[in-house]
């Protein structure tokens, strides 16, 4: 595994808009659940530019495609962490010019793209501290990595292959991407928080997402 930066910048309170739920329904309703297992990489899915919903998306200026151990294929960023002009967020006091604040990093990909665990960890209960709101989709979940003292949010998924309490290993198939809870098409919302933290305590996700430029 490539080295991961140890220093992660902490972000303060931001504009409201995410509702917190302690229900376990996110896991009970998941269409597919499987026990611990390791899967080989699926063949690369369709190119991001061929997605039929591309007109609904907000894109960063960076047109580079990136590989990550967290997903299949080479993908383009939609919305970075931090202040953004994407129209889906209320103005934040952390940002100038009426911009909103995005707590994770969104990577565009076709629906059903395979998602993998990029680090070892344990799947958290939906009702544990820092539980997720509906904006992440009904099947979003978190993986706790003790080495980096971080909770990793995997948002906007539909098929989930892991259960609360399960320990996952790097390279294990954990879910498939969808647009559940998202206004802008299928993508991975990748968010990093301190243990038990809420979205307002999210930190820069780049080091743990481990993006690598491709040609």
Buried (B, 14 or more C-beta within 10 A) or exposed (E): EEEBEEEBEEBEEBBEBBEEBEEEEBBEEBEEEBEEEEEEEBEEBBBBEEBEBEEEBBBBEEEEBBBBBBBBBBBBBBBBBBBBEBEBBEEBEBBEEEBBBBBBBBBBBBBBBBBBBBBBBBBBBBEBEBBBBBBBBBBBBBBBBEEBEBBBBBBBBBBBBBBBEBBBEBBBBBBBBBBBBBEBBBBBBBBBBBBBBBBBBBBBBBBBBBBEEEE
